[in-house]
Amino acid sequence: MSSIVDNDSIEQLKWPADGLLPLIVQHAISGKVLMQGYANSDALRHSLKTGQVTFFSRSKQRLWTKGESSGHFLKLQSLSADCDLDSLLALALPDGPTCHLGTETCWDAKTAGGANSPSLSFLTDLEAVIAERQHADPKSSYTASLFNRGVKRIAQKVGEEGVESALAAMAGDREELKNEAADLIFHLLVLLRSQDLQLNDVIDVLKSRHQ
């Protein structure tokens, strides 16, 4: 069972002779693995103090905060150790691309929802696309045209797609249900965006209910 790492528990980790433990960084919302580095106890304390993921650079032989040169920081959300206390996981929110090559992750497939991404993370990618098109030319984008027509039309589309999904299920048409459910999810994301909300806000509600 993993355990949360704080300033009081850092010394309880199973530090090897070189004083470095592997530190994996995962996107706190999409679940994508962003990068992996190494951290000593000072790097962990610095991460907890500043709220920015910090490593120990083996090449520079010093503490290195991701983004100190590029400005693409990793905003720390939580820090935990694995069941053996010899590996670390940081959940973070990236401020720009993580990889030094300019890609979102160090395992980037260069396509949204690519083979190297968890399937559900595509919803986060889709939210980003919807946000980009919110203020685009309505003539050039269906998504922009929805925003242009206002929340009433967007809400209407959510209702229509919900009914069509239900009808497809009642008819036992699995292919149609998949298509209508995809339309429903897309329009729901647009509706949430129109109200300055994200899918993560809905997930927080589900989490609180589950608890």
LINCORSUL-V390894 format. One line per field, one symbol per residue. ss: DSSP state (a for helix, b for strand, c for the rest). psi: psi as a letter, one per 30 degrees, with the letter a starting at -180 (. if undefined). A space follows every 50 residues. Layout:
ss=???
psi=???
This chain:
ss=ccbbcccccaaaccccccccbbbbbbbcccccbbbbbbbcaaaaaaaaaa cbcbbbbccccbbbbccccccccbbbbbbbbccccccbbbbbbbcccccc ccccccccccccccccccaaaaaaaaaaaaaaaccccccccaaaaaaaac aaaaaaaaaaaaaaaaaaaacccaaaaaaaaaaaaaaaaaaaaaccccaa aaaaaaaaaac
psi=klkkkaeffefflikaefgkkkjkkkkfeffkkelkakkaeeeeeeeeef gkkkljjfefhlkjkkffefgiljjkelkllaffggkkkkkljkiakekf fglelfgkggkkglfgkkefffeeeeeeeeeefegljfffkeeeeeeefl eeeeeeeeeeeeeeeeeeeefgjeeeeeeeeeeeeeeeeeeeefghllee eeeeeeeeee.
